[in-house]
């Protein structure tokens, strides 16, 4: 696994589509990866005055700058978006298995825009990304949701899951994003953006 993959994934929830964007070397030289690259992409994509809980906001999941370099203790990932809590930049970081999983999927970041007409989740397999129906998960707490997704997506490799519970679904401005059975990216109200 390398420190950068050279591309990010964009998921359009309104259309139910996805696309890959190649990131030029100049972007990495100027912004590095991780939070730096995320801030440049969100600045480019989120229009001024966008509603943090509206379709113009972008929610990103990025692995840390050193993930994939062989450095020890660098398994941090960040959720990034315009914060519904402050109305400005929002980021929250967390440990666990999601940071290397993002890189192992072949991306330096995964970004969501738009709003789906019904609950969905993103599943990335060796065959590529796929949006799947998550209606049956709506109303569960985050641990129940993670357990259900781990079972539904089980394969040769243990999946990494980032999810929300009822607080995020109900757009609570203090909700976070959970992975690894209770690790929480809890700042900025980004669980509400995910909801």
N, C-alpha and C positions, 0 to 999 in steps of 0.2 A: 504494500500500500504506500502511495506517495503522499507528500504533504499537500499537494493540490491535484485536482482531477482535470482542471481546465474547463469545467462546465457546471451549470446549475440547472435545476429542474423548475419549470414554471407550471403550476396547476391552475387552470381557470375553472373555478367551481360553478360559475354561472353556465358555462357551455359544456362542462363535463369533459374537458379536453386537457392535454398536457403538451408541453414542448420543451426541448432542451435549448439552452443558450450557451454557445461557446464563449468563454471569457478570454479576452486577449491578454497576452503577457504584460502589456502596459498597465492593465487594471491591477494585476497582482503586484507589479512594481510600485504603483501609487498607493494601493490600499491594503496590500497583503491579502490575507484570506480572513475567514472568520468574521468577526464583528466589523472590521474595516470594509471588506467587500460588501457585507450586508448593508452597511450604512450608505455606501455609494449607490447600490441598486435600489434601495428603498427611496432615497432622495430623488432618483431618476423616475421612479414608477408612481409614487404617491402624489397626487396633485395637491397644491396648496388648498387649505380649507377642507380637506377630506374629512368626512365623519369617521372617527375611529371604529365605529361599529357598523359602518356602511360598506358597500361593495367596492369603493375606491381604495380602501386600506389594503395593505399587503401584510400577510403574516409569514414570516420566514423562520426556518429551522436551519441553523448552521453549526457545523462542528468547529471546535476551537482551532486557533491558528496553528498549533503544534500537533494536532491530531494527525497521525500517519507518519510522523517524522522519526519515530523510535524514541522520542523523549518520554521519560517516565512521568506518570501522574498528570497526563494531559487530556484525559477523557472528559472534557467539559463540552457542553453544547449550549447554544443560546437560542432563545425565541426572541424575535424582533418584530416590531410593528409600531405604528402610531398608537400611543397609549390612550385608552379610553379614560384612564384615571387622571392623567395630567394634560392630555391634548397635545403632547409633544412626543419626542422620541421615547420609545419604550423598549427596554431589553431586560431579559432575565436569564440567568444561567443556571445550569444544573449539571450534576455528575451522572454517571451511569453508563449504560450501554448504547445510548442513542448516538453519541458523537462518532464512534468508529463505524456504526451501522450506516450513517449518512455517507461517509467516505466509501464504505464497502459497496454501497449501491451505485457508486460512480459519480457522486456529486459533491460539490463544495457547499451547496445549500439547496434547500427545497423551499419554494415560495408559493404561497396560495393567494389568489386574488378572486374577487367576485363572491357571490353567495349562492350556495346550492339551494334548490327548492326543497330538498329533504336531506336528512342526515346522511353523510357519506364518510368513508375513511379511505385513505390512500394505502394501497398495498403495492410494494415493489418487490418483484421476484426476478430471477434471472431472465425472464421473458419480457421484463419492462414494467413500467408503472400501470396501475389500474385503479380506477375509482370504484369502490364497492358500496352497496347499500348498508347503512348503519342504523336504520330505523329501529331495529330490535334492541340496539344498545342504548337508545335514548331513555333517560330516566334512571339509569344505573349509576352507582357511584364509580369513582375512577378505578378503584381496585377491581370491582366486578367487570368493568369495561375492559381493563387490561387483561384479566384472566380469560374473558371470552375471546378477545382478539388473539391472544397467545394460542388458544386452542384452535381457533378457526384458521390460523395462518401457520400452524406447526408444519415443519418439514425437516429436512436434514439439518438445517441450521436453526438455532433458537432465534425467533424474531425479536426485534426491539420495538417497543410501543411507546408512543407519546399520546396521551388522551386527557380528556376533561371529565368532570363529573357534573352533578346537578348545578353547582354554583356557576360554572362556565356556561352550561346550557341556558341558565336563566339570566345570563349577562351580568353577573355580579362583578362590580369593578374591582374586587379584591380576589378574584378567582385566579388560579394558576393552572399550569400544565404539568401533568404527572407522568413519570416513567419509573420503571423498576420498583413497582409496588410501594410508592410513597415518596420517592425523590421528587421534589417540587420546584419548578421554575415559577416562583411566586411573586415576582415584582411586576409592577406596571399594569396589572389587570389583563394580561394577555390571554388568560383562559377565557375571558369574555369575548375577545376577538376571535378565538378559535370557535366559540359557541355561535 
